[in-house]
Amino acid sequence: MPDPNTKPYVLGRKVLFLPSFFTYAKYDVQVDGKIGLFRGLRSRLMSNALFTVTWVQVSNKDDMKTSLKKVVKETSYGIMMQCMSRMLAYPLCVISMRWMVQFVGWEAKYSGVLSSIGKLFKEEGLLGFVGLIPHLLGDVVFLWGCNLLAHFISAYLVDDSFHQALAVRSHTKGLMGIAVSMLTYPFLLVDDFLAVNNCGLQAGLPCYSPVFKSWIHCWKYLSMQGQLFRGSSLLFRWVSSGSCFVLE
């Protein structure tokens, strides 16, 4: 695997940098061929398709200001629909993640979609979906944060006399989505860890990863290591001071 390297950072302080996305992609192609870049793509596409079909996106399509009551009503309904869609598509997300991490130990435990889902239910049951909880919490925080911030900015910070008011309001929700998604990233990271944790694959076992008892245990561990935003950047990926993955 590509090795970390030390580079000067702020004020000349030495920081340990992890390889970028492109370095890992190059290594993946060298070892596993170009097809290796698409591990788990089949189940991921199926998951996204199922999520899209079942998810009725509820959004404020009006460029003008809307009432807070309407925003709350639409957001509540949107959360309910998104949670239902997420639960239906989640088994495929787990399988997709496990297909990808099989690369670490050159394993072939999971292959076909249906056989992988059957094996998941047979070996782990509902415990194989413990990562769904932080993912749903992340969805709830994202929708509420995005919609409420967009509403308050459009309603109270954008003056109707401003000639570009309609254009600003139409883009506010998208910009808020980007901002809020950065804050909810740790929920998705915890979900990814739990999707492969203690599932029989090398990447989910010591010494690659501790065995977590719950999603809260995983969150606390990553927080203590300063790794809650691990992988959020494709290029500038440095290791926080004192970070290490020890056996637990």
Backbone bond lengths (Angstrom), bond angles and torsions (degrees), N, CA, C in turn:
res aa  C-N    CA-C-N  psi(-1)  N-CA   C-N-CA  omega(-1)  CA-C   N-CA-C  phi
1 M - - - 1.456 - - 1.528 110.06 -
2 P 1.332 119.09 151.95 1.461 121.53 177.12 1.521 110.97 -59.88
3 D 1.316 116.67 139.54 1.465 121.27 -177.42 1.522 111.30 -92.19
4 P 1.358 116.45 146.91 1.470 119.73 172.57 1.520 109.62 -64.53
5 N 1.325 116.22 160.89 1.453 119.72 177.05 1.514 109.45 -141.26
6 T 1.322 114.88 154.84 1.452 121.17 -177.42 1.513 110.59 -98.07
7 K 1.331 116.21 130.75 1.457 121.92 179.72 1.521 109.77 -136.07
8 P 1.352 117.59 151.46 1.460 119.03 174.93 1.519 110.23 -67.75
9 Y 1.307 116.50 143.42 1.462 120.31 -179.77 1.514 108.76 -128.13
10 V 1.325 118.47 -132.92 1.456 121.85 -175.75 1.520 110.67 -65.75
11 L 1.328 116.43 131.01 1.468 123.34 177.04 1.528 112.03 56.59
12 G 1.321 116.47 28.89 1.451 119.56 176.49 1.509 114.98 79.77
13 R 1.330 118.37 0.89 1.456 121.57 -179.37 1.523 109.82 -68.82
14 K 1.328 116.52 137.07 1.456 121.31 -179.93 1.531 109.76 -79.30
15 V 1.310 115.34 131.52 1.459 120.90 -178.92 1.516 108.66 -130.14
16 L 1.333 116.79 138.59 1.451 121.50 178.68 1.523 109.16 -83.87
17 F 1.326 116.33 116.02 1.451 122.27 -178.96 1.527 110.35 -99.02
18 L 1.320 115.73 135.28 1.454 121.00 172.47 1.525 109.05 -83.65
19 P 1.332 117.76 154.49 1.470 120.09 176.68 1.525 110.80 -58.78
20 S 1.323 116.13 149.74 1.459 121.06 -179.50 1.528 110.68 -78.53
21 F 1.309 114.87 173.85 1.461 120.94 177.49 1.528 110.92 -56.29
22 F 1.318 116.93 -42.24 1.457 120.68 -175.79 1.534 111.42 -67.76
23 T 1.339 116.94 -32.92 1.461 120.38 177.26 1.521 110.63 -66.40
24 Y 1.323 115.16 -44.63 1.466 119.14 178.57 1.532 111.01 -65.54
25 A 1.337 116.57 -39.31 1.464 120.35 179.75 1.528 110.44 -62.96
26 K 1.325 116.20 -41.79 1.472 120.62 178.55 1.518 110.54 -62.62
27 Y 1.336 115.98 -42.43 1.467 119.88 179.17 1.529 110.54 -64.92
28 D 1.326 116.19 -40.41 1.467 121.25 179.51 1.526 110.53 -60.43
29 V 1.327 116.53 -43.58 1.466 120.59 179.50 1.525 110.76 -64.68
30 Q 1.337 117.63 -40.35 1.455 121.50 -179.84 1.523 112.14 -63.75
31 V 1.328 116.04 -38.45 1.464 120.75 -175.07 1.529 112.42 -88.50
32 D 1.326 116.03 -43.32 1.458 120.87 -170.31 1.526 113.42 -115.32
33 G 1.324 116.99 0.59 1.453 119.74 -177.64 1.524 111.45 79.52
34 K 1.313 115.66 172.00 1.466 119.56 -178.36 1.523 112.44 -62.43
35 I 1.331 116.37 -28.05 1.460 119.89 -179.95 1.527 110.74 -64.59
36 G 1.333 115.87 -23.35 1.462 119.88 179.98 1.513 113.29 -65.13
37 L 1.334 116.82 -24.46 1.458 120.65 178.28 1.523 112.09 -70.57
38 F 1.317 116.17 -12.67 1.469 119.71 -175.78 1.524 112.21 -115.54
39 R 1.331 116.65 23.32 1.463 119.80 174.36 1.528 109.86 -60.76
40 G 1.298 116.90 132.40 1.459 120.92 177.81 1.511 114.88 80.94
41 L 1.344 116.78 0.63 1.466 119.66 -176.35 1.522 111.72 -65.17
42 R 1.328 116.74 -38.58 1.470 119.98 -176.20 1.529 111.44 -60.33
43 S 1.335 116.11 -50.67 1.466 119.00 -178.97 1.528 111.16 -69.91
44 R 1.329 116.48 -30.40 1.469 119.47 178.01 1.522 110.89 -66.99
45 L 1.322 116.60 -42.22 1.465 120.19 177.57 1.519 110.95 -64.00
46 M 1.315 116.75 -40.80 1.459 120.65 177.61 1.520 110.66 -63.87
47 S 1.329 116.31 -40.44 1.457 120.56 178.34 1.519 111.30 -63.38
48 N 1.331 116.26 -45.34 1.465 120.12 -179.82 1.523 111.51 -65.45
49 A 1.344 116.19 -37.77 1.455 119.59 179.18 1.524 110.97 -66.20
50 L 1.330 116.35 -43.34 1.459 120.47 178.58 1.518 111.04 -64.54
51 F 1.325 115.87 -40.62 1.460 120.38 179.51 1.529 110.62 -64.40
52 T 1.330 116.24 -41.07 1.466 120.39 -178.89 1.518 111.68 -67.37
53 V 1.329 116.23 -40.27 1.459 120.24 -178.67 1.526 111.43 -66.53
54 T 1.339 116.23 -40.97 1.460 120.12 -175.05 1.518 113.53 -88.27
55 W 1.309 116.77 -15.52 1.469 120.92 -175.44 1.519 109.84 -94.03
56 V 1.305 115.88 115.85 1.462 121.66 176.11 1.516 106.88 -95.57
57 Q 1.299 114.98 104.03 1.454 119.50 -175.64 1.524 110.47 -72.35
58 V 1.312 114.54 122.03 1.456 120.54 179.38 1.517 107.89 -109.24
59 S 1.307 116.61 115.09 1.450 120.48 -178.25 1.511 109.30 -141.22
60 N 1.305 115.25 159.98 1.448 121.06 178.15 1.524 108.66 -82.60
61 K 1.312 115.92 107.75 1.466 120.07 -175.81 1.525 111.68 -92.94
62 D 1.318 116.69 -0.93 1.453 119.78 179.93 1.513 109.94 -82.25
63 D 1.308 115.77 137.10 1.455 119.40 177.03 1.521 110.90 -79.00
64 M 1.324 116.85 -25.13 1.455 120.66 -179.32 1.527 109.79 -82.23
65 K 1.307 115.59 170.55 1.447 120.86 -178.86 1.528 110.43 -67.62
66 T 1.324 116.26 143.49 1.449 121.47 175.75 1.524 108.46 -121.73
67 S 1.324 116.71 163.68 1.451 121.00 -177.48 1.524 110.84 -74.43
68 L 1.319 115.72 153.39 1.459 121.01 178.03 1.533 110.25 -62.75
69 K 1.327 116.03 -35.68 1.459 120.42 179.86 1.531 110.81 -60.80
70 K 1.329 116.10 -41.22 1.458 120.32 179.55 1.519 110.89 -67.11
71 V 1.323 117.06 -40.03 1.469 121.27 179.34 1.521 110.12 -63.34
72 V 1.339 116.60 -44.02 1.468 120.82 -179.99 1.523 110.60 -63.13
73 K 1.332 117.02 -42.66 1.464 121.32 -179.53 1.523 111.31 -63.76
74 E 1.337 116.57 -46.10 1.460 120.44 -178.89 1.524 111.25 -67.78
75 T 1.330 116.53 -38.46 1.460 119.91 179.92 1.519 111.05 -66.80
76 S 1.320 117.27 -41.33 1.466 121.11 179.25 1.526 110.64 -61.35
77 Y 1.322 116.08 -44.17 1.455 120.08 178.89 1.534 110.18 -66.75
78 G 1.312 116.18 -40.76 1.457 120.57 178.99 1.515 112.25 -61.48
79 I 1.344 117.08 -40.23 1.463 121.20 178.98 1.521 110.56 -64.34
80 M 1.332 116.43 -42.91 1.458 120.35 179.58 1.528 111.09 -60.34
81 M 1.329 117.04 -45.72 1.452 121.06 -179.07 1.526 111.50 -68.40
82 Q 1.331 116.55 -38.90 1.460 119.28 -178.47 1.523 110.92 -68.93
83 C 1.331 117.49 -38.24 1.465 120.49 178.72 1.529 110.66 -64.13
84 M 1.324 117.00 -41.44 1.465 120.51 177.59 1.524 110.95 -63.10
85 S 1.321 116.60 -43.47 1.462 120.95 179.36 1.520 111.37 -64.92
86 R 1.337 115.50 -41.02 1.462 119.94 -179.36 1.517 111.03 -63.48
87 M 1.322 117.60 -41.07 1.462 120.82 -178.73 1.527 111.32 -66.08
88 L 1.325 116.87 -36.67 1.461 120.15 179.40 1.527 111.92 -69.12
89 A 1.330 116.32 -38.31 1.467 120.55 -175.47 1.523 113.11 -89.63
90 Y 1.335 117.86 -10.04 1.464 120.14 -170.81 1.533 114.26 -62.57
91 P 1.355 120.39 -41.33 1.473 118.27 178.80 1.527 113.30 -54.40
92 L 1.325 117.07 -36.38 1.462 120.24 178.58 1.522 111.39 -69.36
93 C 1.329 116.69 -33.28 1.473 120.24 176.40 1.525 110.80 -64.78
94 V 1.326 116.33 -42.05 1.463 120.65 179.31 1.523 110.70 -63.18
95 I 1.330 116.70 -45.83 1.459 120.96 179.84 1.527 110.86 -62.32
96 S 1.322 116.67 -40.22 1.461 120.60 178.97 1.525 110.84 -60.60
97 M 1.328 116.56 -44.42 1.461 120.69 179.66 1.522 111.31 -64.26
98 R 1.311 117.26 -40.15 1.467 120.18 -178.69 1.522 111.96 -71.10
99 W 1.313 116.81 -34.39 1.463 119.05 174.50 1.525 110.25 -59.96
100 M 1.317 116.12 -40.74 1.467 120.21 -177.90 1.524 111.77 -67.65
101 V 1.325 117.69 -44.79 1.474 119.35 -174.07 1.526 111.73 -77.08
102 Q 1.322 118.51 -9.06 1.466 119.50 173.77 1.519 111.58 -61.59
103 F 1.338 115.58 -19.57 1.463 120.97 178.78 1.535 110.99 -61.46
104 V 1.332 117.21 -32.31 1.466 121.72 -175.87 1.526 111.06 -61.44
105 G 1.331 116.03 -46.85 1.462 119.34 -177.14 1.512 114.29 -106.94
106 W 1.324 116.68 12.56 1.462 121.87 -177.61 1.531 110.79 50.77
107 E 1.315 115.06 49.41 1.465 121.01 -178.23 1.525 110.23 -101.17
108 A 1.309 115.13 164.32 1.470 121.05 -179.95 1.525 109.62 -138.93
109 K 1.316 115.98 40.85 1.459 120.93 -178.27 1.521 111.28 -68.65
110 Y 1.326 116.25 -36.08 1.463 121.36 -177.77 1.531 109.22 -115.33
111 S 1.326 115.40 131.55 1.469 119.39 179.98 1.525 110.52 -133.04
112 G 1.332 117.75 -82.08 1.456 120.60 -179.89 1.516 112.59 -70.35
113 V 1.317 116.94 155.40 1.464 121.05 -178.02 1.524 111.18 -65.75
114 L 1.320 117.38 -53.89 1.463 120.89 -176.57 1.522 111.73 -66.51
115 S 1.329 116.93 -41.84 1.465 119.90 179.60 1.527 110.68 -65.67
116 S 1.340 117.46 -35.32 1.466 121.20 179.26 1.530 110.81 -68.18
117 I 1.334 116.42 -42.80 1.466 119.98 178.35 1.527 110.30 -64.34
118 G 1.354 116.54 -41.60 1.463 120.05 177.59 1.512 111.86 -61.73
119 K 1.332 116.92 -42.01 1.462 121.09 178.68 1.525 110.95 -65.79
120 L 1.323 116.44 -36.80 1.460 121.11 179.09 1.527 110.83 -62.56
121 F 1.327 116.63 -47.92 1.466 120.25 179.66 1.525 111.42 -67.19
122 K 1.330 117.13 -38.75 1.458 120.92 -177.04 1.519 112.15 -67.83
123 E 1.337 117.57 -42.19 1.461 121.22 -174.77 1.527 113.46 -84.97
124 E 1.332 116.72 -33.52 1.467 118.70 -172.71 1.520 114.76 -122.71
125 G 1.325 116.53 -20.99 1.461 118.61 -178.05 1.520 111.64 62.83
126 L 1.313 116.91 -141.50 1.461 121.19 -178.78 1.529 112.34 -69.60
127 L 1.340 117.19 -19.75 1.468 119.70 178.82 1.527 111.62 -65.34
128 G 1.320 116.21 -19.47 1.459 119.38 177.86 1.508 113.13 -74.06
129 F 1.338 116.81 -6.27 1.457 120.86 -177.44 1.532 112.00 -118.79
130 V 1.330 116.33 24.30 1.457 119.83 -178.59 1.530 111.46 -63.62
131 G 1.327 117.18 -25.90 1.466 120.87 178.98 1.517 113.44 -70.76
132 L 1.333 116.92 -10.47 1.462 120.04 178.91 1.525 111.37 -65.28
133 I 1.320 117.00 -32.14 1.472 120.71 -176.77 1.534 111.72 -61.53
134 P 1.344 119.82 -55.17 1.471 118.29 178.20 1.520 112.75 -63.63
135 H 1.336 117.45 -30.76 1.467 119.23 178.79 1.519 110.51 -65.62
136 L 1.330 116.97 -43.31 1.457 120.36 178.15 1.519 111.16 -65.28
137 L 1.325 116.53 -40.10 1.469 120.01 177.57 1.525 110.30 -62.27
138 G 1.326 116.40 -40.44 1.456 120.01 177.07 1.514 112.01 -62.74
139 D 1.345 116.81 -39.82 1.471 120.60 177.71 1.519 111.17 -63.22
140 V 1.343 115.97 -42.17 1.470 120.20 -179.32 1.522 110.74 -64.18
141 V 1.340 116.31 -47.39 1.471 120.38 179.38 1.522 110.67 -61.76
142 F 1.327 116.08 -40.63 1.465 120.28 -178.79 1.523 111.31 -63.37
143 L 1.319 117.38 -49.91 1.463 120.17 -176.84 1.526 111.78 -64.66
144 W 1.338 116.68 -46.16 1.464 118.92 179.30 1.527 111.12 -64.00
145 G 1.337 116.29 -46.91 1.456 119.79 -178.83 1.512 112.59 -62.47
146 C 1.320 116.44 -45.89 1.463 121.38 -178.16 1.527 111.25 -64.18
147 N 1.336 117.17 -49.63 1.466 120.49 -175.68 1.522 112.97 -69.54
148 L 1.341 116.97 -40.90 1.461 119.12 -179.12 1.525 111.80 -70.33
149 L 1.328 116.83 -42.03 1.464 119.46 177.93 1.527 110.95 -62.77
150 A 1.326 116.23 -43.84 1.463 120.22 179.46 1.527 110.45 -62.44
151 H 1.333 116.63 -39.21 1.472 120.08 179.86 1.523 111.35 -64.92
152 F 1.339 117.01 -49.04 1.463 119.79 -176.49 1.535 111.87 -66.64
153 I 1.313 116.67 -36.61 1.466 119.25 177.76 1.527 110.27 -66.98
154 S 1.323 116.53 -45.49 1.468 120.23 -179.45 1.518 112.08 -66.87
155 A 1.334 116.19 -35.35 1.458 120.02 -174.57 1.524 113.28 -83.11
156 Y 1.338 116.86 -34.79 1.460 118.94 -170.26 1.531 114.91 -118.17
157 L 1.317 117.84 -18.94 1.458 119.60 -177.68 1.521 113.55 -106.26
158 V 1.325 117.29 -20.30 1.462 121.33 179.67 1.523 108.65 -102.13
159 D 1.328 116.11 113.09 1.462 121.04 -177.98 1.520 110.67 -79.72
160 D 1.336 115.73 139.54 1.464 120.06 -179.87 1.525 112.76 -64.34
161 S 1.333 116.00 -23.27 1.461 119.43 -179.64 1.531 112.97 -74.26
162 F 1.329 114.99 -16.57 1.456 119.93 179.16 1.530 108.76 -70.63
163 H 1.347 117.02 127.01 1.453 121.06 -171.92 1.529 113.08 -67.55
164 Q 1.347 117.74 -18.01 1.460 121.17 178.92 1.530 111.34 -106.46
165 A 1.335 116.30 22.04 1.464 120.31 -175.80 1.530 112.08 -59.36
166 L 1.332 116.49 -44.01 1.461 119.63 -178.84 1.529 111.66 -63.32
167 A 1.315 116.45 -41.52 1.463 120.69 -179.92 1.527 110.95 -65.93
168 V 1.337 116.02 -41.32 1.466 120.19 179.90 1.520 110.40 -63.18
169 R 1.337 116.25 -45.45 1.464 119.94 -179.00 1.527 111.89 -64.90
170 S 1.317 117.03 -34.34 1.461 119.84 -178.30 1.521 112.23 -69.57
171 H 1.348 116.91 -23.54 1.466 120.20 -179.41 1.523 112.71 -102.50
172 T 1.326 117.47 -7.96 1.459 120.39 -176.12 1.517 111.99 -61.68
173 K 1.327 116.38 -43.59 1.464 120.03 -176.68 1.523 111.76 -63.59
174 G 1.316 116.98 -39.87 1.451 120.37 178.72 1.521 112.04 -64.46
175 L 1.332 116.08 -42.54 1.464 120.50 178.78 1.521 111.36 -66.06
176 M 1.333 116.22 -40.02 1.464 119.74 177.69 1.527 110.57 -65.24
177 G 1.335 116.00 -34.04 1.457 119.82 178.01 1.520 111.88 -61.87
178 I 1.333 115.95 -40.74 1.473 120.21 178.22 1.522 110.62 -64.98
179 A 1.332 116.16 -44.16 1.467 120.67 -178.09 1.525 111.53 -65.38
180 V 1.323 116.53 -46.78 1.463 120.35 -177.23 1.525 111.28 -69.46
181 S 1.329 117.74 -33.31 1.463 120.40 179.43 1.523 111.47 -62.65
182 M 1.323 117.53 -29.72 1.462 120.67 176.17 1.523 110.95 -67.24
183 L 1.329 116.46 -35.27 1.465 120.73 -179.46 1.523 111.94 -76.16
184 T 1.317 117.36 -29.94 1.462 120.63 -178.10 1.530 112.47 -92.18
185 Y 1.320 117.57 1.92 1.466 120.69 -179.61 1.524 113.17 -56.03
186 P 1.350 119.99 -40.86 1.470 119.36 -179.78 1.525 113.91 -56.58
187 F 1.325 117.80 -32.73 1.463 119.91 177.95 1.529 110.97 -62.62
188 L 1.332 115.98 -41.64 1.465 120.42 -179.97 1.528 110.78 -70.70
189 L 1.319 116.97 -35.05 1.462 120.94 178.83 1.528 110.48 -64.62
190 V 1.329 116.34 -44.68 1.463 120.64 178.04 1.530 109.96 -61.56
191 D 1.309 116.46 -40.66 1.462 121.01 177.15 1.523 110.82 -59.37
192 D 1.330 117.52 -45.02 1.461 121.31 -179.99 1.529 111.45 -62.66
193 F 1.337 116.50 -41.05 1.463 120.08 178.75 1.528 110.80 -62.31
194 L 1.324 116.09 -45.56 1.462 120.38 -175.91 1.524 112.42 -72.15
195 A 1.333 117.10 -24.20 1.458 120.47 179.53 1.523 112.02 -63.28
196 V 1.337 116.61 -27.04 1.467 120.37 -178.08 1.522 112.49 -117.52
197 N 1.320 117.78 -2.79 1.463 121.00 -174.64 1.528 111.57 -69.24
198 N 1.327 114.98 126.11 1.465 122.08 174.63 1.540 112.39 55.25
199 C 1.335 115.85 39.42 1.469 119.93 -178.79 1.520 111.96 -102.83
200 G 1.333 116.81 5.29 1.452 120.37 -179.46 1.515 113.97 99.28
201 L 1.325 117.41 -8.18 1.464 121.85 176.55 1.525 109.38 -92.72
202 Q 1.331 116.75 147.92 1.465 121.06 -176.84 1.524 112.49 -57.19
203 A 1.326 116.49 -39.47 1.463 120.16 -176.22 1.519 112.44 -64.41
204 G 1.320 118.16 -19.68 1.457 121.13 -178.81 1.510 113.99 -103.68
205 L 1.332 117.06 11.87 1.452 121.83 -177.57 1.529 110.25 -126.27
206 P 1.344 118.20 159.24 1.469 119.55 172.00 1.522 108.06 -59.06
207 C 1.337 119.95 141.29 1.457 125.75 10.20 1.531 114.46 -95.94
208 Y 1.318 117.65 8.51 1.457 120.09 178.89 1.526 111.22 -77.04
209 S 1.301 117.11 -33.92 1.457 121.00 -177.21 1.521 109.29 -155.61
210 P 1.335 117.49 142.08 1.466 119.27 172.68 1.522 110.14 -66.38
211 V 1.308 117.20 163.03 1.460 121.93 173.75 1.522 107.48 -91.17
212 F 1.317 117.18 116.73 1.459 121.66 -176.37 1.525 110.95 -92.95
213 K 1.336 115.16 140.10 1.461 121.19 -179.30 1.524 111.64 -81.98
214 S 1.321 116.88 -28.43 1.464 121.59 -178.58 1.515 108.69 -159.65
215 W 1.337 116.38 173.00 1.456 119.06 179.34 1.519 110.69 -69.16
216 I 1.321 117.68 -28.60 1.474 120.19 177.07 1.523 110.16 -68.19
217 H 1.334 116.50 -40.00 1.463 121.06 176.60 1.528 110.27 -59.89
218 C 1.330 115.36 -43.96 1.465 120.45 179.09 1.521 110.59 -63.26
219 W 1.333 116.80 -44.41 1.470 121.33 -179.69 1.525 110.54 -60.75
220 K 1.322 116.97 -46.76 1.463 120.81 -178.94 1.520 111.16 -63.42
221 Y 1.315 115.99 -39.90 1.458 119.79 179.94 1.527 111.32 -63.48
222 L 1.327 116.53 -48.38 1.463 120.02 179.24 1.523 111.31 -64.36
223 S 1.324 116.67 -35.72 1.463 120.35 178.22 1.516 111.15 -64.62
224 M 1.324 116.85 -43.82 1.470 120.79 178.58 1.513 111.58 -63.26
225 Q 1.330 116.52 -32.60 1.463 120.97 179.71 1.523 112.71 -84.08
226 G 1.345 116.89 -5.47 1.458 120.32 -176.41 1.518 112.22 68.46
227 Q 1.347 116.39 33.24 1.458 121.29 -172.98 1.531 113.35 -117.93
228 L 1.327 118.17 18.53 1.458 120.43 -177.47 1.532 113.02 -66.50
229 F 1.328 116.81 -20.19 1.468 119.83 178.49 1.528 110.77 -113.32
230 R 1.322 115.09 23.93 1.452 121.21 179.49 1.535 110.08 -61.54
231 G 1.322 116.58 127.87 1.454 121.00 178.37 1.516 114.72 84.60
232 S 1.336 117.19 2.69 1.469 119.17 -178.39 1.524 112.10 -74.79
233 S 1.330 116.90 -16.89 1.460 121.48 178.06 1.520 109.95 -114.96
234 L 1.315 116.51 137.00 1.460 120.77 179.50 1.523 112.58 -80.54
235 L 1.334 117.03 -25.13 1.464 120.46 -172.55 1.521 112.84 -112.03
236 F 1.345 117.47 -57.84 1.464 121.28 -173.34 1.524 109.03 -95.33
237 R 1.329 115.37 94.07 1.461 121.26 -174.75 1.519 108.99 -121.96
238 W 1.335 116.48 98.15 1.454 119.48 -179.68 1.519 109.95 -110.76
239 V 1.344 114.89 157.24 1.454 122.36 -178.96 1.508 108.81 -93.39
240 S 1.326 116.21 129.25 1.455 120.49 178.86 1.520 110.25 -65.02
241 S 1.326 115.87 151.65 1.453 121.54 -179.36 1.527 110.52 -60.15
242 G 1.320 115.55 128.84 1.459 119.81 177.94 1.509 114.14 86.11
243 S 1.326 118.28 0.74 1.464 120.49 -178.49 1.517 109.94 -73.66
244 C 1.314 114.67 134.62 1.442 120.57 175.09 1.509 108.11 -162.64
245 F 1.312 115.76 152.08 1.458 120.29 179.92 1.522 107.48 -109.32
246 V 1.306 115.20 106.99 1.468 120.68 -176.90 1.506 108.90 -104.75
247 L 1.307 115.72 162.65 1.459 121.34 178.66 1.515 108.88 -77.36
248 E 1.338 114.66 136.15 1.468 119.94 178.51 1.538 108.92 -125.39
